[in-house]
Amino acid sequence: EDQVTQSPEALRLQEGESSSLNCSYTVSGLRGLFWYRQDPGKGPEFLFTLYSAGEEKEKERLKATLTKKESFLHITAPKPEDSATYLCAVQASGNNRLAFGKGNQVVVIP
Amino acid sequence: DGGITQSPKYLFRKEGQNVTLSCEQNLNHDAMYWYRQDPGQGLRLIYYSQIVNDFQKGDIAEGYSVSREKKESFPLTVTSAQKNPTAFYLCASNGQINEKLFFGSGTQLSVL
């Protein structure tokens, strides 16, 4: 069974204080790992897809990296508008379904 | 603008009542999905459909039903058999299996 574990569950950061979110996964052959951002009461918004170990993708203050066992979402010099829950999901080869983690809730304090 | 529209935003169910959540997309996507989100939990798959007139059960299909009569529409019915329906329901779609999901804005279902 595909499993996704995200840590920490919740994180409070001062504005400008960089940090990293972890997504550990167990899957029988990774087809893709996805990061989404979700604001309260809204649907998730797509951030990144990573396909193979060593791959990195960046968007503004966010950078996602991937190894064979985990992915990190690095938040550099966060701003209050980066406050959200970040969801990680994996898709296994031969499977058209995603397994989601419980999310990392991030609060950035001005 | 292309996207996924879910309605209503809030829905209340009386005991013994069936309710239907609407999901419409104009992205021309073949695949559509229904997820349930509970506080502090990951998204759990209820049902999915890869093509019109065909759908499969997800991990928590009991107490739910769906139909896919049109490519654009994938309504979810929460039946009276679902004893704990209070949750945030999300509809999603994608064009191919390994593509990113596009999500709707969700429906919050509560029990009166």
Interface residues (C-beta under 8 A of the other chain):
Chain A: V4 E9 R31 G32 F34 Y36 G41 K42 G43 P44 E45 F46 T49 L87 A89 Q91 N96 R97 L98 A99 F100 G101 K102 G103
Chain B: I4 Q6 A31 G40 Q41 G42 L43 R44 L45 Y48 Q50 G58 F88 L90 A92 I97 N98 K100 L101 F102 F103 G104 S105 G106 Q108
